[in-house]
Structure formats: C-alpha cells, structure tokens
Amino acid sequence: MPKKDILFIAGSESDRERVEAAFEVLDEAGVGFDFIVSSAHRKPEETAEIAKSAKANGYRVIIAAAGLAAALPGAVAALTDLPVVGLPLEVGPLQGVDALYAITQLPPGCPVGAVGIGNAKNAALLALRILNAPSG
C-alpha cells in the first residue's frame, strides 16, 4: 500500500463533492491521501482519536474542511502537532464567511493555516508546499 502523507478530514459525507478539486491536485502530484468523515460536534471522541493518532499513522499534513461554526480544524489542531490547513466551506446562510472567521480567529497556541472559502485546490497546494512536494 502506498504511503499517504495527507489526511483529509471533513465533518460530513456531503462535503466530499465540495473538496474534490483538492483530490485532483493531490492525485496529479502523486501524493497519497486519505479522506475521512468525522464531525467535531457529532463525533467528538472519534475526531479526537483521529487527530491524536494521525502522526503515528504516518500522515504529515491534515486538511480539515468545515462549514458553519467550523470547529473541526481547530479541534484537530488542538490535538496534534502536525500542520493543519483549514478549508472553510461555502454553506449555510453566510456562505462560508462564518467558517472563515472561525478558522482564522483561533486562539494563540492553536495554529491553523487557512485558505479561501471553498478553495479546495489551494488547500491541496498549500499542503503540497508544506510537504515540499512538486505541484505540477
């Protein structure tokens, strides 16, 4: 089984279609990744275990996609020392502005890189740069 450097985590299976542009970038770069659905709100214990074990499982970067309150990127970053890229999703009445604020306004000590609302491609490109991997 090929090594997978990036863990892509989203709060809902319905988010998959919103982030597929990232999958294309990572596939094109030949960088392995896993996509996992786990919600910081609906499955906090499962999400915590995923975050805590990510490094031991060989991942080097985590991309966390979330909309609305967007707790997922911060919850994950609080439990790992891996770099976390927050991808705010364009959902809800504020169309992702609330998610963008939630991701970028985390308290000191809980760093999360952020990309633009719905910009899955840039999330993948940033993860590739963190890995120092060619991006095409």
N, C-alpha and C positions, 0 to 999 in steps of 0.2 A: 504494500500500500504506500503511495507517495506521501511524502511529508507535507503537512498542511500548516502553513505559517500563520494564517489569519483565521480568527474566529469571528464570524458574522452572526450577531445575535439581534433578534427583533422581538418585540413584545407580542406580536400576533401573526398568525399564518397569512392573514390578509395583507401584511406588509411586504410579503415576498415580491409581488409584482411591482411594488414601488422601488425596490432596491436591485432589480435585475440588471440595470445598467452597470452596477458595480461588479456583478458576477462576470459580465462580458469583459470588462477591463482586466480582471484578475485572470480569467481564462486565457486571454490574449497574451498576458505577461508570463503565463506558465507558472503562476504562483498558486499553490493549493490553499483551499479554504473549506471550512465547514459552515453551514447555515443552521442555526438552532433557534427555535422559538421558545422564549421563556420571558414571562412578564414580571417586572419588579413589583407590581401590585397584586397580580393574581396568583403568582407562584414565587413568593419572596425567598423561601428556603431553597428551592431548586435553582433559582437565579444566583443566589449567594454561593452555592456549591459549584456551579459552573464557573463563576468568576474566580473563586479561590483555587480551583484546580486547573485553570486554563494554562498557566505556565508549566506545570508538571505534565500536562498533556501535550506539550511541545509547541503551543501557539506563541507567537512573538508580538502580535498586534491584535487588538479587538476593535471591531467596528460595531457600535451599538446604535441601532436605528429605533427611533421612538417619536411618537406624536403626542399632542396634547400636553400633559404635565411633564412628559419626557423624563421620568425618573430613572429609566434604565441605564443610560450612560453614566450618570453619577453614582448610582448604586453599584455598578460594576467596578468603576474606578476606585471606589472606596475599599474594595476587597481584593485588589490585585495591584502589583507594581508594574504590570505591563502597560504600554501606551494604549490609550483608549481614544478612538475617534468617534465623536458623536455626530449622528446624522439625523437632523430634525426632519420629520415627515410632514408633508403638506396635507394635514387632515384637520377636521373639526372647524368650528366657526371662525377661528383666527387663522386658518390655513397654514399652520406651522409656526407662526410668529411666537406663540406661547412656548412651543417646543424649543425654538431657537434661544429664547431668553432663559429657559430652564437649563439648557445645556451650557450656555456661555456664562451664566451667573452662579456657578458652583462656588462654594466657599474655599478659602485658601487651604491647601493640603489635599485637594481632590481635583487634580488637573485632568481635563478632558479637552482634546482638540475638537474643534467644531468646523463643519463645512456649511454651505448654504442650504436653505430649506429645499428638500427634495433632491439635493445634488449628490446622488449615489456615486456617480462617476468620480467626482472629486474626493469622496470618502475613500474609494479604492486607490486613486492616485496618491493621496496622502499616505495611506498605509504602505504603498509600494516605496515611497520615498523614505519612510521610517525604516523600512527593511533594506534600503539601499538597493532595491531591485529595479531592473530596467522596466520601463513602462511603455515601450513601443516606439 
